[in-house]
Amino acid sequence: QVQLLQSGGGVVQAGDSLRLSCAASGRTLRAYVMGWFRQAPGKEREFVATISSGGGSTYYADSVKGRFTISRDNAKNTVYLQMNSLKPEDTAVYYCAAGSSWSVRREAYAYWGQGTQVTVSS
């Protein structure tokens, strides 16, 4: 069992930056593919980014490519999402997730963080 605890988020203006963190307890994150997803009001939860268990491979949704960076520190059992050049359309609840396979589908991730709100004002 893996427990994921998120931190970061908040209210920022367009163009600002934020960093989200996702710390694990219970088991090491080293064995898991990690992902970030987000859910805006009235919309389905969508894929944002994923990183391989060793951190050597990453993949991003087109909407965030070039602005967001996913990274991990396995020694600290923590995954990060650095978000730069934020836009109002990035406003959503962001979730980190741990899974056993490389995927952009939320069904592939078994463990989820509690979610954290990111609000970007124009």
ABEGO torsion letter per residue (X at the ends): XBBBBBBEEEBBBBGBBBBBBBBBBGBBAAABBBBBBBBBBGBBBBBABBBBAAGABBBBBAAABGABBBBBBAAAGBBBBBBBGBBAAABBBBBBBBBABBBABAAABABBBAEBBBBBBX
